[in-house]
Amino acid sequence: MNTKTGVPPIRLFLNKVDWQLLTFLLLFLQVKLVIKVAGILLIYLWHWNFRFGFNMKNPRLPLFYPVIMGIALIGLLVNGSLPTIRYDLVFITGICFWILCLLAIHQVKLLVDRQDAEKINQTITVFFLLNALVSVIMLVIIVLKTGALNPYLYQGENQKYFISTGDYIKGIPFDTSTTNAMLNAFGVIYFLSKRNAGMVLLCMLILILTASNFTSILVLIAFSGLFLFRSDRNQKSVMLVCFFMLVIFLGKISPQNDDYVAEVFKKFIPKEIPQQKKNDPGVQVAGTTNEKSTSPRSAYTDTAKMMMVQQVVTSSAVAGKPLIVAAIRANTRPFIPSPNINSASYQQKNDTTDFQKRLFRYIDDHENNLAFSSRSNKGPLLPPGKIVACQQTVGFMQSHPTKIFFGDGIGNFSSRLAYRASGFQPGGGYPSHLRYISRDFLTNHFDLYLYFFTRQKELHSIINTSDSVYDQLLAEYGIFGLLAFAILYAGFFIRKTYNSVYALTLVLVLLGAFAAGYWFEQLSIVVFFELLMFLNIKEEEKKKRAIYA
């Protein structure tokens, strides 16, 4: 109870929350598109306002959104493709995604302008507390289901969890774990700027639990810049604690993720491996275990020790003596049986899923157009898909110079919409009788998708997908699309916040995230980033007014 006001502290805390903003965030960040649309409709019922304030001199919102839609319309005319019902639906859907982005940023700006900065900060804190609560509940459910206190090391159920445990920590958006990780990455930087150590550590904990190595690397890069150039002693201490939390997780909680990161770096930085003869001691022969080779002498010694242990166990059982006493007398450690991790239940299933069977049938029907995924392609494994996707996009532009400026068109080459319209996304959500796959998408990124996602599960990772905002803008909107993004979106926020190191750090984290996802179409982390940026702009303007007052 507050002695001055007579109001409980929790009530004082909740009274400082903007419930309209919180409701909008909880709805719009949900994975289901219908819930996102409901969130937009609800917030516009609360604040019926369509005065976007676009002007060339000092725009209220980034001009990127209306310009990118204009580029798409011009590209449709320039490319001269014949209109069809299937592609018309794809094009209209793509424009609708941009309209949703515009409507969302407009309402975020209105909410920030209307409310006091302290109330918005409190709302953001409540959002991350709720997200952390939901994330922890998800982890507890996994622990109860598996019976393993550390499911990141649990290999049962055909390794359903194990290295993939973080994939199930989706947070309050119930979207991908990467979305949860990116939101918490923003939270780490945001609360670090507010010197709220508790919330920094909480956001870092949830980020770590998602096991998103890519996001963790982005945060560490951000930390390195802030640590060296713009942080006090307390902030440096908090960043060091966050770093050691990640080290402990990779070293003790989920060491297989550490191995995974090392393997990824090896793929992106190829090294020439010296050839070894098959009879060399260090050569690993296919079909053998991953243990280091041993000499005949050590192999004999190990065998002898095992025979001794078996004799001790047998004799002690017969004599009725405790196992530990017998082991001490035999100068050996007690033998405690453990689960056989080589049994079937501890191995990943390599069975072809029903979804993969659909992909294989499609490959068989279009084999002549598929260079990578064709059954006849028996060559060595491709480099990481991200690299191949970039090569495909650049190669396409070189062979189609007329599409350099305005791109190949919405949904025709590289976008989440292109994958969704194909009807081959596990989540579905597109009318089956209106499925659309352009030839350019089929012979490039979709072929790459078929290649990796018809193979073993460990290849279904972010490094083997074509997902990238930069790829999308260049391939589908051309050079003008990339320039519009750089000048009218990134440039807009950089100009508005150039005095704030933490705001610029958020921009850099977002730009890094754009290399691994179609985030504008995801309708999630971008709107949260925009909220934090507008809040920072408001706070900086308030400081300027206080200085000159």
Protein Blocks (a to p, Z undefined) as FASTA:
>chain_A
ZZklopafklmmmmmpcfklmmmmmmmmpmblklmmmmmmmmmmmmgcfbeopafklcfb
dfklmmmmmmmmmmmmmnopacdfklmmmmmmmmmmmmmmmmmmmmmmmmmmmpcfklmm
mmmmmmmmmmmmmmmmmmmmmmmmnopablmlmcghhilnmmmmmmmmnojnopafklmm
mmmmmmmmmmmmnopaklmmmmmmmmmmnopaklmmmmmmmmmmmmmmoccfklmmmmmm
mmmmmmmmmmmmmmmlmmmmmmmmmmmmccddddddfkbmklccehiafbdcddfklmmm
mmmmmmmmmmmmmmmmmnopafklmmmmnopacddddddfkbmklpccfbdcfklmmmmm
mmmmmmmmmmklpmklmcdcdddfklmmmmmmmmmmmmmmmlmmnonoehilbcfklmmm
nopafkgopafklgccdfklmmmmmmmmmmmmmmcfklmcfklccbdfklmmmmmnojml
mmmmmmmmmmmmmmmmmmpmklmmmmmmmmmmmmnccfklnopmmmmmmmmmmmmmmmmm
mmmmmmmZZ
